[in-house]
């Protein structure tokens, strides 16, 4: 389970984030490309834009639920 204490600083401020458990599998970037991107130097994904509409929210939720290592979190705070 993702923890906000271990989230990457690259993440956009808000409720969704990726933490240090990320294995750079591309799933979140494929699922929600408008919200997730890759840190090429670090070899991990992060949330560069919080969801701005219902579709993006649903895709971020899908990415979180599909993450094989549970590296995506949602702490519920905006």
N, C-alpha and C positions, 0 to 999 in steps of 0.2 A: 504494500500500500504506500502510495506517495505521501511524503510528509513535507509540509511547508518549510520546516527548518532546513531541509536538504534541497530546496528548489534552486535552480540555476538563476543567477542574477539577471540573465538575458531576458527572462520572462517578462511580458507586459504586465503591468500592475493590474490586479484583479483576481477573480476567483479561480480561474484555471491556471495550471502551471505544470511544468515537467521538472522532475527532480533528478538527482544524481544516479538513480537506478537505470536511466535510459540506456538502451543498448544500440541505439541508432538503427532500428530495423525499418524505418520509413513508413510504418503503418499510419501513424498520426498525420504525416505530411501527405500521404495518399488520400486519407479519409477527409481531412479538413485543411486543404492547401492554402486557404485564405487566412488561416490562423496559426498554423505551425510551419516552422522552417528549420534549417539545420545550421548549427555552428560548425563550419568546416574545420576550423583549427582544433576544436575540442572533440569533434566526432559525436555530437549528440543533438537531439531535437529540443526545441523550446517554443513556447507560445509567443509569437511576436505581435499578435493582435487578439485582444479579447473578443468573443463573439458579439456582434452588433445587431443581430436579428435572430428570429426563431430558427431559421435554417442553419445558420452558423452554430447556434447553441446546440441544436440536435446533432450536428456533425462532430462538435467537440465532445459531446457526451458519448457518441458512438466511438470516437477515438479513445476516450478514457476507458470505456468498457472493453474495448478490443486490445488494449495494450498488453502484450504478453508478459511484461514484468511489472505491471501496475505502477509505472513511473509517472503517470498523469494524475494530477490531483485536482480537486474542486473543493475549496474550503468554504464555499458558500458566501464569501464576502466579495463585494464589488470593489 
